[in-house]
Amino acid sequence: MLWIQEHDLPDAWVFIVIGEKYGHTPDDSELAFLGWHSQPVLYESSLPHFLGTDAIGSVYAEREALFLAGFWRLGINSNIPTVLRTDSSTTSDQAAGTTCCQSNHLTFVLLRVSFRL
């Protein structure tokens, strides 16, 4: 994995967050762009923000992105309602707790923690 990180193109992810601010009537509602972030998947366990990815694959990139989007949202501590969407139904179901992971991989555990808070 570290060779991929050093010499090749590692998996990467991006997220954007759009919130909806409700008005007094449904017509008064408006969408608000809250922010975005992108990053390559980290495979180096000595890094302080390593999330446990120890294999190559989109499932890990999806989990890292949704985990960090969830924690980013929690950190804003705003009352603007927010919907997090992903292009991975598996990762979405894992975050929601409607499906599990066969191995309880660290990336899965951290994803579940971020959406249980």
QUILIN-V27459 format. One record per pair of residues at least 12 apart in sequence whose ideal C-beta (glycine too) atoms are under 7 Angstrom apart, sorted by the first residue. I is the first residue (numbers start at 1). J is the second residue. Records with the same first field share a line. If there is no record, write none. Layout:
# QUILIN-V27459
I = J ; J
This chain:
# QUILIN-V27459
1 = 43 ; 54 ; 56
2 = 43 ; 44
4 = 56
5 = 43 ; 44
10 = 40 ; 41 ; 43
11 = 40 ; 41 ; 56 ; 58 ; 60 ; 61
12 = 38 ; 39 ; 40 ; 41 ; 61
13 = 38 ; 39 ; 41 ; 61 ; 64 ; 65
14 = 36 ; 38
15 = 36 ; 37 ; 65 ; 69
16 = 36
17 = 34 ; 35 ; 36 ; 69 ; 73 ; 82
18 = 31 ; 32 ; 33 ; 34
19 = 32 ; 34 ; 80 ; 81 ; 82
20 = 81
21 = 80
32 = 80
34 = 76 ; 82
37 = 68 ; 72
41 = 53 ; 60 ; 61 ; 64
51 = 64 ; 67 ; 106 ; 107 ; 110
52 = 105 ; 106 ; 107 ; 110
53 = 107
59 = 90
60 = 107
62 = 86 ; 88 ; 91
63 = 91 ; 107 ; 108 ; 111
64 = 107
66 = 84 ; 86 ; 91 ; 95 ; 111
67 = 110 ; 111 ; 114
69 = 84
70 = 84 ; 114 ; 115
71 = 114
74 = 117
94 = 108 ; 111 ; 112
95 = 111 ; 115
96 = 115
97 = 112
